[in-house]
Amino acid sequence: MIGLTGSSGKTSTNDLIAQVLPELGPTIATVKSFNGEIGMPLAVTHLDQGVRYIVLEMGARGIGHITHLTRIAPPSVGLVLNVGTAHVGEFGGREQIAQVKGELVEALPADGLAILNADDLLVAAMASRTSARVLTFGVDNDADVRALAVAVDASGRASFTLAAAGTKAKVALSLHGVHHVSNALAAAAVAIGLGAGVEKTAAALSRAVLVAEQLGNGALSRTWLTKARRRHRRLALVNQVSGLAARRRRCPCPCCG
């Protein structure tokens, strides 16, 4: 079982892992954002003898919540993405959030695998809280799994060179936003940590798409479509405002046309 937690990026990374790990064996993952004490166990009910890996999001609203989830589904791999300010009012500060997120790596067995974000100091410090093997990922700091030469095209899609274990391979994400580089690195670290090759992992990431849920007939769920339409409207508004700002910068006098 692979548990993942973090203040942001859980569902996107969950989707990416679910599309990278099949290189190693049949994989299922949490659907939507079902990551609490009721939703997460629903994913476990889909386990059967044909499944090799199950990816489980683990959310929390307070101290002990992730510990409770790890008792329901004990992980052998634990991934901590980041410690942000989401729900900071409930926790009381980022340090308290880090204390809760670190419960995931504390639950790992000695022969398990902890995957930590080297670019987040609060996450990197969790290495001292586990007896499991630690594998790090990052862009800005030295890490076991790194993104080099990060670039973003005109459509906002990121590309980078995936570097790990002395091997490099090109990744061209179809996802929009440079923030997905960290999510992709996290997914790559899971796959590589479990024995996948760097080149196959890079190829799988380049093929990956984000789909919160896909129905049996291949149609996208209403929830996913609603979110996509909202993003489209927001992007349209940003483009409209940017266009107005550009026109306002033009000099109105006749000599400038």
C-alpha positions as CSV (number, residue, x, y, z in Angstrom):
1,M,0.0,0.0,0.0
2,I,1.2,3.5,-0.9
3,G,0.0,6.3,1.3
4,L,0.3,9.9,0.3
5,T,-0.4,13.2,2.0
6,G,0.4,16.9,1.8
7,S,-1.3,20.2,2.0
8,S,-1.8,20.4,-1.8
9,G,-1.3,18.3,-4.9
10,K,-2.6,15.0,-3.4
11,T,-5.2,14.2,-6.0
12,S,-3.1,15.3,-9.0
13,T,-0.2,13.2,-7.7
14,N,-2.5,10.3,-7.0
15,D,-3.6,10.4,-10.6
16,L,0.0,10.5,-11.9
17,I,1.1,7.6,-9.7
18,A,-1.8,5.5,-10.8
19,Q,-0.6,5.9,-14.4
20,V,3.1,5.4,-13.8
21,L,3.0,2.3,-11.5
22,P,1.2,0.0,-14.0
23,E,4.7,-0.4,-15.5
24,L,5.4,-2.5,-12.5
25,G,2.0,-4.2,-12.0
26,P,-1.8,-3.7,-11.7
27,T,-2.6,-0.6,-9.7
28,I,-5.7,1.0,-8.3
29,A,-6.0,4.4,-6.6
30,T,-8.2,6.6,-4.5
31,V,-11.1,8.1,-6.6
32,K,-11.9,11.8,-6.4
33,S,-10.6,13.2,-3.1
34,F,-11.9,10.4,-0.9
35,N,-9.1,10.7,1.7
36,G,-10.8,10.6,5.1
37,E,-11.8,8.0,7.6
38,I,-14.9,7.1,5.5
39,G,-13.7,7.8,1.9
40,M,-10.3,6.2,2.0
41,P,-11.4,2.8,3.1
42,L,-13.7,2.7,0.1
43,A,-10.7,2.4,-2.1
44,V,-9.4,-0.5,0.0
45,T,-12.7,-2.4,-0.8
46,H,-11.6,-2.6,-4.5
47,L,-8.6,-4.7,-3.6
48,D,-8.4,-8.2,-5.1
49,Q,-5.8,-10.8,-5.8
50,G,-5.0,-9.2,-9.2
51,V,-3.9,-5.8,-7.7
52,R,-0.2,-5.3,-6.9
53,Y,-0.3,-1.7,-5.8
54,I,-3.0,0.5,-4.2
55,V,-2.5,4.3,-3.9
56,L,-4.3,5.9,-1.0
57,E,-4.7,9.6,-0.3
58,M,-4.6,10.4,3.4
59,G,-6.1,13.7,4.6
60,A,-6.3,15.1,8.1
61,R,-8.0,17.7,10.2
62,G,-6.1,17.2,13.4
63,I,-3.5,15.4,15.4
64,G,-3.8,11.6,15.1
65,H,-6.0,11.5,12.0
66,I,-3.3,10.1,9.7
67,T,-2.2,7.6,12.3
68,H,-5.8,6.4,12.4
69,L,-5.9,6.0,8.6
70,T,-2.6,4.1,8.6
71,R,-4.1,1.6,11.1
72,I,-6.9,1.0,8.7
73,A,-4.6,0.5,5.7
74,P,-0.9,0.1,6.9
75,P,1.3,1.5,4.1
76,S,4.7,0.2,3.0
77,V,5.4,3.4,1.1
78,G,4.7,6.8,2.4
79,L,4.9,10.0,0.3
80,V,4.7,13.5,1.8
81,L,4.3,16.2,-0.8
82,N,4.5,19.5,1.1
83,V,3.5,21.4,4.2
84,G,1.5,24.5,3.3
85,T,-1.1,26.7,4.9
86,A,-4.3,24.9,3.9
87,H,-6.4,24.4,7.1
88,V,-3.8,26.3,9.1
89,G,-6.6,27.8,11.2
90,E,-7.6,24.3,12.3
91,F,-4.0,23.2,13.0
92,G,-2.6,26.4,14.5
93,G,0.5,26.7,12.3
94,R,2.7,25.0,9.6
95,E,4.8,23.3,12.3
96,Q,1.6,21.6,13.7
97,I,0.6,20.6,10.1
98,A,4.0,19.1,9.6
99,Q,3.6,17.1,12.9
100,V,0.4,15.6,11.5
101,K,1.7,14.9,8.0
102,G,4.7,13.2,9.5
103,E,2.5,10.6,11.1
104,L,2.5,8.8,7.7
105,V,6.3,8.1,7.7
106,E,6.2,7.2,11.4
107,A,3.8,4.4,10.4
108,L,6.1,2.8,7.9
109,P,7.9,-0.5,8.7
110,A,11.7,-0.7,8.8
111,D,11.7,-2.3,5.3
112,G,9.4,0.4,3.9
113,L,10.1,3.5,1.8
114,A,9.6,7.1,2.8
115,I,9.5,9.6,-0.1
116,L,10.1,13.2,0.9
117,N,10.1,16.6,-0.8
118,A,13.7,18.0,-0.5
119,D,12.4,21.4,-1.5
120,D,10.2,21.7,1.6
121,L,12.3,21.9,4.7
122,L,9.5,20.8,7.0
123,V,9.0,17.7,4.9
124,A,12.7,17.0,4.5
125,A,13.1,17.0,8.3
126,M,10.6,14.1,8.5
127,A,13.5,11.8,7.6
128,S,14.4,11.6,11.3
129,R,10.9,10.4,12.1
130,T,11.1,7.1,10.3
131,S,13.2,3.9,10.3
132,A,12.3,3.2,6.7
133,R,14.6,3.9,3.7
134,V,14.3,7.5,2.6
135,L,14.2,8.7,-1.0
136,T,14.0,12.4,-1.8
137,F,12.7,14.4,-4.8
138,G,13.1,18.0,-5.7
139,V,13.8,20.8,-8.2
140,D,15.8,23.4,-6.2
141,N,17.7,21.2,-3.8
142,D,19.9,18.1,-4.1
143,A,17.6,15.1,-4.2
144,D,17.7,11.5,-5.3
145,V,15.1,12.2,-8.0
146,R,15.5,15.6,-9.6
147,A,14.1,17.8,-12.4
148,L,16.7,19.5,-14.5
149,A,16.3,22.1,-17.2
150,V,12.6,22.9,-16.3
151,A,10.9,24.8,-19.1
152,V,7.3,25.9,-19.8
153,D,5.9,26.3,-23.3
154,A,3.4,29.0,-24.5
155,S,0.5,26.9,-23.4
156,G,1.8,26.6,-19.9
157,R,2.9,22.9,-20.2
158,A,6.1,22.0,-18.4
159,S,9.0,19.9,-19.6
160,F,12.1,18.8,-17.8
161,T,14.9,16.2,-17.6
162,L,14.2,13.5,-15.1
163,A,17.4,12.5,-13.3
164,A,17.8,9.6,-10.9
165,A,20.2,6.8,-10.2
166,G,22.7,8.2,-12.7
167,T,20.2,8.1,-15.6
168,K,18.4,11.0,-17.3
169,A,15.3,11.0,-19.5
170,K,13.2,13.8,-21.0
171,V,9.6,14.4,-19.7
172,A,7.1,16.5,-21.6
173,L,4.0,16.9,-19.5
174,S,0.6,17.4,-21.1
175,L,-0.5,19.0,-17.8
176,H,-0.8,22.8,-17.6
177,G,1.2,24.6,-14.8
178,V,4.8,24.4,-13.6
179,H,3.5,23.2,-10.2
180,H,2.9,19.8,-11.8
181,V,6.7,19.3,-12.1
182,S,6.9,18.7,-8.3
183,N,3.8,16.4,-8.5
184,A,5.4,14.5,-11.4
185,L,8.7,14.1,-9.5
186,A,6.8,12.7,-6.5
187,A,5.1,10.1,-8.8
188,A,8.5,9.3,-10.4
189,A,10.1,8.9,-7.0
190,V,7.4,6.3,-6.0
191,A,7.9,4.4,-9.2
192,I,11.7,4.5,-9.2
193,G,11.8,3.7,-5.5
194,L,9.8,0.5,-6.3
195,G,12.1,-0.5,-9.1
196,A,10.8,1.2,-12.3
197,G,13.4,2.4,-14.8
198,V,13.9,6.1,-15.3
199,E,13.2,6.0,-19.0
200,K,10.0,4.1,-18.7
201,T,8.9,6.3,-15.9
202,A,9.6,9.5,-17.9
203,A,7.6,8.0,-20.9
204,A,4.7,7.2,-18.6
205,L,4.7,10.7,-17.2
206,S,4.7,12.2,-20.6
207,R,1.5,10.2,-21.5
208,A,-0.3,11.0,-18.2
209,V,-3.4,13.0,-18.0
210,L,-5.4,14.2,-15.0
211,V,-8.8,12.6,-14.6
212,A,-10.4,12.7,-11.2
213,E,-12.8,9.9,-12.2
214,Q,-13.5,8.1,-15.4
215,L,-16.8,6.2,-15.9
216,G,-17.1,2.8,-17.4
217,N,-18.1,4.1,-20.8
218,G,-15.1,6.3,-21.0
219,A,-17.0,9.6,-20.4
220,L,-15.6,12.0,-18.0
221,S,-17.5,12.5,-14.7
222,R,-19.7,15.5,-14.2
223,T,-17.5,16.6,-11.3
224,W,-14.4,16.7,-13.5
225,L,-16.2,18.5,-16.3
226,T,-17.6,21.1,-13.9
227,K,-14.1,21.8,-12.6
228,A,-12.7,22.0,-16.1
229,R,-15.3,24.5,-17.2
230,R,-14.6,26.6,-14.1
231,R,-10.8,26.6,-14.9
232,H,-11.7,27.6,-18.5
233,R,-13.8,30.5,-17.4
234,R,-11.0,31.7,-15.0
235,L,-8.4,31.5,-17.8
236,A,-10.7,33.4,-20.1
237,L,-11.1,36.2,-17.4
238,V,-7.3,36.4,-16.9
239,N,-6.8,36.7,-20.7
240,Q,-9.4,39.4,-20.9
241,V,-7.9,41.4,-18.0
242,S,-4.4,41.0,-19.5
243,G,-5.7,42.3,-22.9
244,L,-7.3,45.3,-21.2
245,A,-4.1,46.1,-19.3
246,A,-2.1,45.9,-22.5
247,R,-4.5,48.3,-24.3
248,R,-4.3,50.8,-21.5
249,R,-0.5,50.9,-21.7
250,R,-0.7,52.2,-25.3
251,C,-0.2,55.9,-25.6
252,P,-3.5,57.6,-26.8
253,C,-1.9,60.6,-28.5
254,P,-2.3,60.8,-32.3
255,C,1.5,60.8,-32.9
256,C,1.7,57.3,-31.5
257,G,-1.2,55.9,-33.5
